[in-house]
């Protein structure tokens, strides 16, 4: 699929070759017609899937931190992209200015922004009408303020300046960015210039604050003469002047070019598709500070010859060549000071070691290797004797193997000599992995520059002579060393790594090449190779397979390698002596070997089959490649071989192939959570290798290969047991692979990334899934059998994931699935039918329930363990919906287990008649929520507690469920709640050491805080304020929020105070000390609280409002007081600003008889 850029180049070339007439600028009407074509259909998806979400994420924190926002938009077109932001963000915009030189666009923009009597304003809080300049944005112009004296210092300043696909005619582009930077407000800092652009954006010397890419953008154009006659001039940027016959001839040629380069797909009949990759680049006032760094650190002279084809296409802001550790520290401190990111170049094999407009650190000068023999180590360390190898981060695999081999040692590294530190920091799969483990498993120590502080950190075992003088051991040393062993490019800039060394072996190598006639034979051969050869090999053997196409036929290549430290084995790298025969029936399965040789560690590099055995050899430097790697078991399984064979047959380049590297052995001996490299259960690492001639770099041929690699990776991913993180980077196509790159360690790594790289300095390393939302939402869906719980869960998942203005991930999981699988294993029942066949499940329901109850008697905490297994298994999602719950009052009993998350229960109800109709038609509900189960009631009045929400599910279709989610569930992920949470200050070690205090009352002291909080209390109340008779509150925290809320909803306020502070007659009860008060004092004192006796009539509806719900002691006393005054639990509800689930306040209230009271909280916090 050709890009719009390559289409433009082809159109210009054709015009140059065939026309003598002068070019003519497009008229406003012509430009408008072409633009409308561009943003229709697939073109608009780029805005919907990339530009709008990225802009929303970018502007959210800025808009939250300021009361008023001013915006300058350059070239907005007929509609401002700001009009598609959420209403909360749009309300913050108080001043809007635009430069739009197209008169038609300017008119349409004014009409769109300026409301009529029948429409609401898109930017409702503008203080003045939009100021739209019908002229281009120029370098020398300025926008004067009303009090301007005519100097540039007096011109209007803005919080955000936006170029959305409007820089194409601006040259030089970096000058226009610099001009925009001058127009940002100086106080407060934090203003931004945001640029959205097609293809790459090269801005000499300017440093990005943040970047994002969207490589999969597509533009679809109707394959129609009239449409193409509008579209082609728009892409070219001109028409021909004053010569109709010339213009017509050019148009005809341009149509041919569009049709030749455009891609046709069945999904888009009658349309031509063109690739339109997009990038976002964000700049702050720090964008011009690069000279501050380059004045103190050395630069790399000339272009760095990196290996990776993708990286070679990137133009960094600058490449620093540090020669001392202090230079690396200076880079980090500069990045921290100016909010910049950094990339690191080791061996140069990473596609993201260079990144556009980002500073790169080339570690090539750090190339020393130090060997400490076992005797030296024992003498100097006094413990754990064993040879060590210290390799600095500029070393290559070949360097290390060569030097260690001379000392009779080796380190289990990879098979390519030019690969650098990224290999061992992110795994490192080599021919010794089955014997000694991965390269990262051999790491025992490191010296690292922290990207949090710029300090030099010493981790684990580092020989004293290799420790920098100012190195310190951090408190989190264990966590950081754990993270470096498998995800090390994310957590600091590594200076050196200490490896455990092993005796250097020699290698006996056998090669087979087996032609394959068809897919069935491929499956048979792979299956036989896997089962009868690979699985039976001892650990000092490894067997790799290659699947490729050559000479019009599919081939299977096999390389078997035996490592040996026996002195009798030859060490001559060119020897062809015959190794001892193996104990496997290789000859029977694969036939005679094609060649046999014995080599040492250095000679091994030249024996790889890809170097000389395939396609005439890939090792001559005449090809480029793109790879992604997945971990597989059972490579002979039909579903896997079908993908592999079909992919080879559909390869876009004849040089593409699969490389299957054997795992197992010592790789799987290491527990998944023993290091960051959590993918341990696999037999082969499948490297999907796309290859093309090097002179095709940057062409459609190369792009087609990249698309092929990602397509195959996506097809194999469901059958894989993980993905290899070493290749992965910020390309959004890597996100799905990155989600499976670290196995069960993903949540821990995300937390460590937040703490060890809090400013995201290393933003372009293998992506770690973001840490959960500040208020992660877990929805427990309960109800009777056939009420439609699973159906509702699926509908609600779709509502969350399709939320227009928030990028949310959501998943529905059945908590009973684990029990069903265990039951099936114990009884021989069909697990698939238990999971999906309602009638079959009904036959087993009583037995399932009995089985589970028996399990619980033996393991009383089993329900909690199942709950935590489900939650941790979905740590990557923002919203988790859990069906199949059997627990009574699950929010009260389980919320303390997930104190950082909001836990809700939605009770799904349906009439008996409706449930009978549904029985037998829907599958997958829980195993015990029926008449025999715990949830035996048909409505909430039969329960001894109040669910958070109740959904009546008696109607057909999904509309009611969608409306319920939009009205009641989406508000829990609204950005206003996150804004409120950000206002609450965390105070460590208060009121005593070890306590993290949340200053909830401090909300009222922040500008706009009290108003926001009261607004949320009012709108989030699930009842009807019209039916509320009074708001009650207890001093002192409740007074702040309850009084303002009572005023807002216009109901009386019931004051509850310490005894003796209200006039008689009063009603009083004892109240224990609050949680924080008891922490502040060593003595626990009870006090009496009271309310006036007749301030509210018996049976009135009362909402109790308080600042926090922690242990529940205060609210329990308040409810007892209300009960004593004639206000029963059935007439009471509770709203609090913040809840601390770890203190189990809900459960305390339930145990005291108040479980049926509905409790709502705006915020959820761990701690006190």
N, C-alpha and C positions, 0 to 999 in steps of 0.2 A: 504494500500500500504506500504510494508516494505521499510525501508530506506536502503541505501547502508551500513550504519553502522551495522544495524541488520542483513543484509545479510552476511556481513563479519564475524560477531560473529558466525552465524550459520555455515558458511563454516569452520571456525577454529575449532569449536566444533566437527564437523563431522570428520575433519582430525585427531584431537586428539584422537577420540574414535575408529577410524578404521584403522589407519596406524601406523606401527612401524618404517617405514623408516624415515630418516632425511629429513628435509626441505631443499630446494635448492632455492637460489635467482633466480628471473626471469632474463633471458638473456635480453639484449637490444632489441632484435627482439620480444621476448614475451611481454615485457613491452610496446613496441611501438604498437603491434597489439591490446592489451587490451585498451590502451589509445585512439586509433583511434575509437574503438567502443564506448567508453564513450562520446566522444565529437561530435558524429554524431547525426543528427535529434534533438530529444528533448533535448539532452545534450547540444547541441550548443545554444539552446534557453536561457539557463542560462547565457551564455556569452553575448548573444545579448541583453537580457532583463535586466540583472543585472550587470554583471562585467564591460562591456564596458561603459554603462551609468554612473555607480557609479565612475569609474575611471576617466571619462571625467569631471564629476562635481568636483571631488576631485582635479584634477591637474590643472583645469582652472585658479583659482586664483594664484596658485603658479607659473605657467608658465607665467602668465601675469606680475607678479611682477619681473621677472628676464629675462635678455637678453639671457643667456645661461643656459641650464639645463643638468646635468649629471645624468645618471641612472645606477643603479646596479639591475639586475634582477636575482633572485635566482630560478633556475629550470624552465626556460621559456617553455621547451618542444620544439617541432619542429618549432613553430612560436611564436614570441613575441606578447603578447597582445597589446603592444604599437603600433603595425602595424595597429590596427583598430581604432586608435584615429583620430581625424580630422586633416587635413593637416596643419592647423595653429599650433596645438600643436606639431605635429611631427617635424615641422621646428625648434622648439626651442631646440630640443635635439641635443647637440653638442658632447656628450661623452656617449657611451653605453658599459657597461661591463656585462657579464653574467657568471654564474656558471651552467653548464649543464653536469652532469656526464654520461648521456646516449649518447654513441658515435653516434648512428644513429640520435638522436635528434639534437646533436650539429652540425652534418654535414648538416642536413636539415635547421637548423637555419641559418647557415652561407650562404647557397645558397639562402635562402629567403631574408636575409638582404643585401647581397652583390649583386648589380645589374650586369646584363650583358649588352651588347651593345644594346639589344632589350628591356630592361626594365628600368623603373625609380627606383631610390633607395627609399626604404620605409622610411628611415630616411635621408632625402636629405641633411641635414646640418651638418652631422657628420664631425668633424675636423680630425679624424683618423678612420681607419677601426674598425668595432666592435671587442671588445676584449672578446673572448669567451673561458672561461676556461673549459676544458673537465675534470672537477673534482668536487667533492661535496663541498658545502660551509661548512666550519668547524669552530669550536669555536676558535681554536688556530692559524689559518692561518691569513695571511694578504696580501693585494694587494699593492705592493710597487709602488710608483710613480717613474718617471724617475730619479728624483733627491733624491731618498730615501737614508737614512743612515742606513736603516734596522730596525728602531724602529717602534713601532705601531703608534707613533705620526706622523710619516712621510708617512703613508699609504694613498692611494687614498681616497678621501671623495666624497660624492654624495648628490645630492639634493633630490632624491627619490630612495628608495630601495623597491623592489616589490617581494613579495612571492605570486604567484598565483597558488594555489593548489600544493604547493611544500614543505609543512612543515610536511607531514604525518610521515616521518621517523625520524624527528628531535626531540630528547628528551634530556633534558627537553626543551620544546618549549620556555619558557620565557628567557632562557639563549641565545638562538639564536636571539630572538628579541633584547635583551640587546646588543649583539654583533653587530647587525645591527645598533642600535642607536649610537654606538661609531663611526660608519663609515659615519654618516651624517655630512655635512658641518657645521661648527660652526658659520660662518659669510657668508652671512646673515642668521639669524635664519629662521625657517619655513620649514626646510626639514622634510620629513615624511617617515615612514616605513608603507607600506600598505600590509595587509594580506588578501587574499581570501581563505576561508577554508570551507569544508563541515561540517555540523552539528555544534556543539558548539566548542568554543575555550577557554580553561581555561589557563590563564597566571598569575600565582601567583604574586600578588602584583603590577603588571603593570597596569597603568591607560590608558584607551583609550582616544584618542582625539575625535574620531568620530567612530560610528558603524552604520551598516545597515544590514538588513536581507532579505533573499529571501526564505521564507518557502515553496514556491510552485515549487521549482526546481524538474524536473523529468528527469530520464534517461530511454531511451527505448532501448531494446536489442532484436534483432531478435531471435525468438524461434527456434533456429537451433542448432544442436549438435556441429557443428564446431565452430560457433560463441560463444556458451556458453563455449566451451572448451578453448577459448581465454579469455573470459570475467571473468569467475570465478577465475582463478589463479591471474588475475590482481587485482581483489577485495581482494582476500585473501592475496596476496603479496608474493606468493611462489608456487613452484611445489614440487613434491617428488623426492628425489635424487636416481638415478642409479637403479631404480626398475620399469621397464615399466609396469609390471602387477599390482603393487601397484598404480602407477600413473593412470593407466586406471581405476582401481576400484574407486579411489577417484574422478576422473573426472565424472564417472557415478553418484556417489552419489551427487556431487556438482551440476550436471545438475538437478537432482531431487529437490534439495533445491531451486535452481533458479526458477524452474517452480512452486514449492509450494508457494514461497513467492512473486513471481512476480505477478503483477495485469494485467489482460487482459481487454481491452476496445475495443468497436467496432470502435472507431476512430483510433485505432492503430492495425489493424488486423495482426496477425502473430508476434506480439511483446510482450515482457514482460516489465512492467513498474515498476520502483523503485523510491521511493522518494529520492531526493537529495537536502535537504535544504542547503542553502549557507549563509555564513556570511562574512561581511567585517569588519575588525578592523584596525584602523589607529592609529599610535603612533608617537609622536614627542619626542624631547629631554626632554620634561617634563614628560614622562611616568614613570620615576623612582622617582618622587618627593613626593610620598605618605608619606614617613617618616617625611617630613617637616610638614605635617598636623597632623599625629598621635602622634607626640611628644607633641602636645599642646591640644588635645581634647580627651575625653574618647572614648573607643571602646566598642561595644556591645560584651559581653563575650559569647562565644559559638554561635551556629547557631540560628538565629532569626526564631521562629516558625511562619512564615507568613501563612495566610489562603490559599492564591491562589496557585493552583497546578502549573501553569506556572511559577510563580515567584520562587517557591521552586526549580525548575530545573536550575535557574540562579545562577551563582557564582559571586557576586560583587567583585570589587577590595578590598573593605573593607566596613564594616558597622560601622558608627560613631554613638555613643549614647550621644548626647549633653544633658547636664543637666542645662545649662544656655543659655540665649539668645546670649551671646558673643561667645559661641561655634558654634552656627549656623552662626554667622557673620564670624568667622574664616574659616568655611567651604566654604562659598561663596567667600570670598576674596582669598582663596587658589585656588578655581576653576577659578576665573577671572584671576589671575596671570598666571596660567599654561594652560589656554584654555581647561579646563576639564568640563564635564557635571556632574550633580548630580541627584539622584533620592531621593524620600522622602517616608518613610514608616510611615503610620498612623495606620489604622486598618489591613493592610496587605492583603486586598482583591483584590488589583489591580494586574494584570498580569505583570506590568512593574514597580512595586515598588522596585524590585531588577532587576539589569540588568548586564549582563556579563562584567566584567572588568571596571565597573563604580562605583564610590563611592556612597554609600547609606547613608542617614541620617535618623536614627530611632528616631522619635519624642516621643517615649513611655514615657519618663520622664516628658513630659509636659502634665500632666494628671489632673490638677486642674480645678474645676468648681466653679464659683462664682455666687451667686444669689443676685440681687439687686431688692428689691420689689418696687412696684409702689410708695409707700410713700418715700422710700429712694431715688429713682431716681428723684422724684419731688423736694426733699429737696436739692439734690446735684447738679442736672443739671439745675434746674430752668425752664425747658421747657419740653414739650412732655412727661408728666408722663406716666409711664407704666413699668411693671416689665421687667427686663433684665436678661439674662443668659450669662455669659462669660465662654466659654468652650475652654480649650487649645487643641492644635491639636493632642495630644496623647490620648484624650478621645475617648471612644466608645459610640455608640448610647445607649447601655444599661446603661452605667454609667450616662449619662445625664438624661435619663428618670427616673432612680431610684432616683437620688438626687433631681431633680425638683419636682417629684411627692410627695416627703416628705414635700415640701413647698407648695403643692397645685397647682403647675404649671406644664407646659409641653412645649416642643418645637416640632413643626411638623417635625419629622425625619422619618427614614425608619422603616422597619419591622424586621430587623435583628440586634440583640444586639451587635454583634462583629464588625460591620462596623464602620469605622472611618471617619476622616475629609474629605476624598475624596467624601463621600456621599453628605454632605451639600455644599461643594465647587463646585460641578458639577451638582447640581439639587436637588436630594433628594425626591424620590416619596414614600410617606407613606399613612397610612390610614386617616390622617387628611388633606391631600392635597386638597381635595374638599372643606373643610371648611376653612382652613387657608392658603392654598397655598403650594408651594414646600418648602423644607428646606432652599434653597438659598434665597427664598423670605422673610424669617424671619431674614436674616442677616442685621444688621444695622451698624456694625462697625467691625474693625479688626486691629490686630497688625501683621505686616508683615516685614520680612527681605527682602530688595530689592536685586534682583539678578543682578542689574545693578551696584550697588555701595557697597552693604553690609550694608547700613544704616538700622536702625530700623524705620519703618514708622507707623504712627498712622492714621487710616482712620475712618471717620464717628464717631459714638457714641461709645466711649470706656470709661468706668468709670475710674476716675482719679487713683484709687488704682490699676488698671490693666494696666496702661500705664508705660512702661519702662522709666527710667529717661532720657535716651538719645534719645527717640523717637522724630521724627519730622513729621510735616504734609507736604507732598509733594505738589508741584504746581498742579500735575495731580491727586490729591486725588480723585476727582469725577470719573475720568476714571478708576482708579485702583479699586475702590470699585465696580463700575459697572461690571468690568471684573471678579472680584472675585465671583460675584453672578451668577455662572453657568459655569465658565471656570477657576476657581480659582487655579487649580493645575499648571497652565501655567505661572503665573505672579509674583511669589514670594514664599518664604517659610513662610507659615502662622504659627504664634506663638499662636494666639488665635482669636476666633470669638465671637462677641457680637450678641446675638439673641434677638429678641422680643419674650417674653414669653406669654403664654396663660393659662387660667385656665385648670387644669388637669381634663380630663373627665374619665368616665368609659365607657366600651364598651359592647354592647349586640351583640352576634355573633350567626349567624345561618349558618349551612352548609347543602348543598344538594349534592348528588352524583347521576348523571343520566347516566345510561348505554345508549349507542348509537348504533343503529344497522348498520348504514351505513353513507356514506357521505351526502346524502340528508337530513337525520335526523339531522346530526351535523349542517348543514347550517340552518335548520329550528329552532333548539333549540338556536343556537347562535344569530340568527336574532331576535327571540322572546325575548330572554334575553336582548339583546341590546335595542330594541325598546320599549318593554312593562314593563321592570323592571328597567334596569340601567338608562335610560334617564328620568324616572319619579321619581327618588329618590331625596329627599331633600338633601341639602349640607352636613348635618351631617351624611348622610349615604354614604357608599361606597360598591361596589360589585365587587369582583374579580372572575375570572373564571380560571379554570385549564383544559387543554385538555391533556389527557394522555391515555396510553394503559395498561390495567391490566386484568388478567384472560382471555386472548384471546379476549378482547373486548375493543372498544374505550369508554372512559368515559369523561363526562363533570362534573367537580366539581365546585360548586359555594359557595363562602363565602360572606355573607352579614353582614356588620358591621355598627352598629349605635353608634355614640358617643354622650354622654350626660354629662352635668355638673350638672344635677339635683341632689339634695341631697337625693331624694327618691330612686335613683337607687343604688342598692347594689354595694359595692366596693370590695367584697370578690372575689379573683381571682379564686376560685374553685366553686363558686356558679353556680347552674344549674337552678336558678329561671327562669320562663318563661317571656321573654320580651313582651312588648306590641306589638300587631300585626301591621304590616306595612300597608300602604295605597295602596300597589301595588298588582296586581293579581299574586303574586309569587306562591301561592299554585296551581293555575290553570295551570301555565306554567311549574313549576318545581316539583310539587308534595309536599308531606310532608317533613319537614326538617329531616336530618339524626341526627343532634344533635343541642342543643341550650345551650349557657352558657353566663354568664356575668363576665367580668374580668376588672382589672385595667390595667394601661400602661405596667407594668412588666409582668403580666399574659398574656397579648396579644401576647408576643413573642412566647409563647408555643402553641398558638392556630392555627398557620398557617397550612394550609392543607398539605403543603409539609413536615412539621415536622412529622406528624403521620398518615395522612389520605391517602397517596399514597405510593404504593410499600413497605408497612411496615414501612415507615418513613425514611426521608432523613436527620433527625437531629441528628443521632447517631455518626457522625464523621467517618463513614465507607465508605463514597463516596467522590469523587471529581467532580467538575463541571466546565463548561465553558459556558459563557453566552454572548449574544449580545441582545440589546433591540431596538425595533423600535416602533414608535408611529403610531397608526392606528385609522381611523374612519370607521364606518359601518362594524363592525367585522363579520356581517352576510352576507356581499356581497359575491357573488359566487366566484369571483376571489380570495378573501382572504381565504374563508373556504376551497376551493380546495387545496390551498397551505398548509394550516395547517393540514388538514386531511391526505393528501398524505405524508407530512413530518413525521407525527406520525407513519404512516404505514411503512415508510422506515427508521425508526430510527435505528441507528447502535447498540444502547444499549437499553435494555428494560426499563431503568430508565429515559429516556429523556422525556421531557414534555414542554408544553407551559403554561406560567403564564400571565394572562391578568389583569393588574391593572387599575382600573377605574380612569379616569381623569375628566376634565371639572370643573365646579364650579369655585372656587377661582383660580385654575391654569390658566384658560383662561381669568380671569378678568385682569391679568397683561398684558400690551402691550408687543408685541414681542421685541420691542427695549428698554424696560424699564430696562432690565438686560441682561447679556450675554446669559442667557438661553432663546433662541429665539423661540423654538418650543412650541407653546401654543395651537395650534388648533388640538386637538386630543381627542378621547374618551377613548382609552385604550393604555397603554404601554404594548407591547407584548414582554415578556422576553423569548427568545428562549433558553431553558435550556438543555444543554447536560450533562448527568450524567453517571459516570461509577464507578465501585468499586475502592476504593483507592489503592488496591494492584496492579491495572493495570496502575498506573501512569507511564508515559514515554513509554508505549507500543503502538503497532499498534492500539489496541482497543481505547486508549485515543485519538490518532491522528485521527482515523475515526470519533469520536464524534465531534472533533473540525472542521473537514471538513464539517460535516453535519450542524453544527451551521452556518458556513459561507455560505454554499449553500442555506440554508433556508433564511438567512438574505438577500442574493442577490435576491432571488425570491420574497420576500415581499417588498423589497426596492422601486420598482416602484409604489406600492400601498400605500406607507407610507406617512406621513406628517412630517417625521423627524426621526432622530436616537438619542439615548441617549449616550452622550459623556462619561459617567462615566466609561464604560468598555474599551474604545478605547485607543490604544497606538501606538507604532511605527511599529507594524506589518503591512506590506504593504497591507494586506487584509482588514485592517481597513480604508483605505483611502477613499473608496467609501462611507462608513458609516459616516466618519468624515465630508465629504463634505455636509452632511445633518444634522449635529449635532447642528448647531447653528442658523438655519433659516436665516433671513436677516442680522444677526449680523456678519456673517463670514468675510466680508471685514474689518469691524472695528476691530474685534479681531486680524486679521492678522497684521493690522497696529500697534495695541497696543503691540502685541508680539514683533514686530521689535523694538519698542521704549522702552518697559519695560524690555525685556530680549534680548538686542541686541547681546549678545554673546552666546545665545542659551544654557544657563546653564541648563535650564529645558527642555532638548531636547527630553525626553522620556515620556512626558505627552501626553494627548489627542492631536493628530496632528491638528494644525490649518493650513488651506491652506496657501501656501506661498503668500506673498504679490506680487502684479503684477510685471512683468518684469520691469526693469528700463525704458525700452521703450516698453510699451505694444502697440500692433499693433491692430488697428481697421480699417477694410477695408469695405468701403461703396460701394456696388455693384449696379450700376444704369444702365439704358438702357430701351429701348422700350419693350412693351409687346411681349412675345414669343422670345425674343433675347436669352434666355437661362440663365438668371441670377441665378436662384436657382440651376440649374444643375451645372453651373460653381462653385458656392459657395461650393457645396458638393465635387466636385473634388478638389478644393483648400484646403478644410479642410483636406482631406486625404493626400495631399502633405505635409502639415505642421505636422500632427500627425505621419507620417511615416518617418519624417526626421531622417536619420540614426544616426547622431552625436549630436542631440539635443533633449532633452526630452521636447516636446511642447504639450500643450493642445490647441485645436482649436474647435470652434463651429460656426455654421451658424444659424442665427435667422432672422425671417421676422419681420420687424418693423410694418408691416401692420396687423399682427395677432390681436393686441389689438383692432384696428378699426373694423375688421371683426367680432370679438366677440361682441363688443358693438352694431354694426349694427344688428347682428342677434338677440340680446336681445331686441332691440327696434322694430324690424320689424317682428320677428317670422321666419326669414330665417333659413335654416339649416346650422349651423356653421361648421359642419364637411364637408359638400359639398363646402362651401365657401373656406375652407382651402385646399381641395384636389381635387375638381372637376372643371377643367378649364371651361368646357362648362357652368356649373351652375354659376360659377363666372362671366363669360362674360354676362350672362343675368342680373346680378345685378351690372355690372360695373358702369354704369352712376349713379345709385342710391347710390352706395357706395361712389363714388366721391363726389356727392352732400352732402351726409351725413357727410363726413369728412370735407368738406369745411364749412358746417354749424357749426360743432364743433369748427373749428378754428376761425370763426367769434366770437363765444362766449368765446373761450379760446385762445387768440392769441399765448400763449406760449405752446400750446398743442404739436406741433411737437417736441419742445425741451424736453418736459416732456416724450414723448414716447421714444425719443432717450436715455435719461438718464435712463429710466426704463429698456431698453434693455441692456445698458452698465452695470448698477449695478446688473442686474439679471445674468450677466455672468462674475462677478468679479473674478471667480476662473480660468478663462482661460487666456492663453497667447495671443492668436490670436482670435479676434472676427470678423466674417464676417456678415454684416447686409444687407439684401435685402429689397426691398419694399420702398426705399427712394423716397420722392417726392420733397425734397428741392432743390432749385437752389443753385449751388456752395456750396454743403454741407460742404466741408472741411473749407472753409472760414467762414461760418456762424455758425458752430458747434464746431470747434476745441477748442475754449476758454472754453467750458463746461467740457472738459476732458484734462486739460493742462498737465497732466503727461503722456498722451498717444499720440502715433503717429496715426494720422488720414489720411487715403488715400481714394481716390475715384477711382474705376476701372469702366470705362464705357464699358459695353458689347454691341457690335454692331453686327448686322446681317442684311443681305439684306431683302428687302420686300418679295422676293420669299421664302427665307429660313424661315422667320417668319410665312408665310402663311402655309407652310408645317408642321411646328411644332404646329400650333394652334390646340388645342383639344387633343394633345398627352401628354404634360407635364403640371403638375399642380403646383400651389403654388406661382406664381409670384405676383408682387405688384398690388395694386388695381387701380392705376391711371396713370401709365407710358405708356399711349397709345396716340393715336392721339388727344383724348380729354384732356389728362393729361398735366402736366407741362412740361414733357420731350417730346415735340412734334417733335423735329427734328430727322432726320434719321441719322445724323452724327454730329460730334463735332463742325463743322463749324457753325451749327445753334444755338449753345449755346453761351452765353455771357461770358463764363469762360472756362478755360482749366482743364479737369479732370486730376488727377494725372497720370493715365495710361489708355490706350484704348486697349481692346482685341477684335479682329475680330473673331467672332464665327460662321463662315459659314461652317466649316468642320464637318463631322460626327465623332463620337467617342470622347474619352476624351484625346487623346494624345496631341493635340494642347493646350488644357487648362492646362495640366500637365506641358508641356514645358514652357508655359507662366509663371506659378507660380514658377517653378524652376529658371527661368532666371530673373524675375522681382520682385517676392514677397519674396522668401526666403532670398535674401540679406538683407531685412529689419530686420531679426532676427539673422543676422550673429554675431558671437561672437566678431568680430573686432569692430563693432559698440559699443558693450558693453565695450570693452577695451577702446575705445576712450572716452566714457562717464565717465569711472572711472578716467581718467586723468584730467578731468575738476574739478578744486577745487571749493568747495562751501565756500563762505566767508560771514558769517552772519553779519547783521547790517552794510553793506557797500553799497553805499557811505553814507547812513544814517541809523539810527536805524529802524528795521522792514523790511529791504530789504535783501533778500538772493541773493547775487551776485554770478554769475557763471563766473569764470575767464577763458573764452574761449580762449583768446590770450595766456594764460599760457600753452596751449597744446604745443606750439612751444618751450617752455623752458624745457620740459620733454624729457628725452632720448627716442629717437624713436618716439616721439609724432608728430612732423611735418611730418615725412615720412609716418606714418600711416594715418594721416589726408589727405594728398595729394593723397595717394593711393586710399583712399575711395572716395574722390571727383572725381577722374578720373574714377574709375570703376562703381560708382553708377550713373553717368550721363546717362539719358535715351536716349539722342540723340547720334549723331555720331560726335566724335571730328574731324573727317576728314572734316566735313562740317562747322566747326566753324572757323570764320575768325579772331576773337580776343576775349581776356578775358579782361573785364573792372573791375575796382575796385576803391573804394573811400578811401582816407586816413582816419584813419591810420590802422584800423583793417583789411580792405580788402587787403592792400598791403602785409601783411605777407603771406597769403594763396594764393592770386591770382598770385603773382609773381612766387612762387614755382610751382603752377599748370601750368601756362603758359609755364614755362621751361619744365615741364614734358610732356605736349602734343604738344609742339613746335608750339605755335601760338603767335602773338604779344600781348603785354600788353598795355592796354589803361589806363593811369593814370588820375584819377579825384582828383583834389586838391582844397584847398581853393583859392579863387580868389587872383591873384597877385603872385602866386608861379610858374606859367607856362608862357613861352614866348608867345607873340601874334603870330598869331591871335588865339583867343579862343572863345568858346561858354560858357555861364554861366547861372545859374539859382539860385534862392534863396533856401536855405536849412535850415529848423528849427533845433534846437538843438536835438541831439540824446536823446533817453530815459534816459540813464545813466547820460549823461551830465546835463539834466534838473533836475534829482534827486539830483545831487551833488551841484547844484547852485539854489538859490531862484529866479534868474532872467533868463528869457528865451530869448536867443539871436539868431537872424537869421543871417546866413552868406551866402555868395555866394560861390558856387563851380563852377569849370570850367574844361574844357578839351580842348585840342588843336583841332582846327576846322577840319583839314584834316587828323587827325591821323588814321581815319578809314573811308572808303568810304560809301556813302549813300546806304542803302539796305544791308549792310554786316550783317552776322550772328554773334551775340555777346552774350557771356555768362557773366553775371554780377556775380562776386564772392564777398561775404562779410563774416565777421566773424559771425554776428548774424542778425536775423530778429526778431524785437521786436514790436515796434509800427508801423514800416514800413515807418516812415518819411524820413529816410535817403535814403532808396531804392526808395521811390517815387520821391525824388528829382533827384536821379541818372537816373531813367527812363525818367523823364521829360527832363533832359539834353540830353540824348541819342536821344530822339524824336526830340529835337530842332536841333540836329546834323544830322538828316536824318535817324536815326535807329529806325524804328517803333516797336511797341509791337509784331507784327507778326514775327519779326526777332530777338527777344530777349528772353532769358531764364535766370533764376536766380538759383544760388546755394549758400547756406549758410552753415556754419559749425553747428550752433545751432539756434533753433527757440524757441521762448517763446510764445506759443499760447494764454496765458492769456492776452497778450497785443493787440491781434486781428490785427496784422500787415497785414495778408492776406486780411481781409475784408477792411481795409483802402486802400490797393492798388486797390482792385476791385472797390471801390466807386470812385476812381480817374481815372477809365477807363483802368486799367491794369489787369483786371480779366482774360484775355486770355493768360497771360504770365505764362508759367509753372514754378513753384517754387519747388525746392527740398532742403531738409535740412537733414543733417546727424544725428543730435541729437535733441531731444525734452526735454525741461526743463520747469518746473513750475517756477514761480517767475520772476526775472528780468535778 
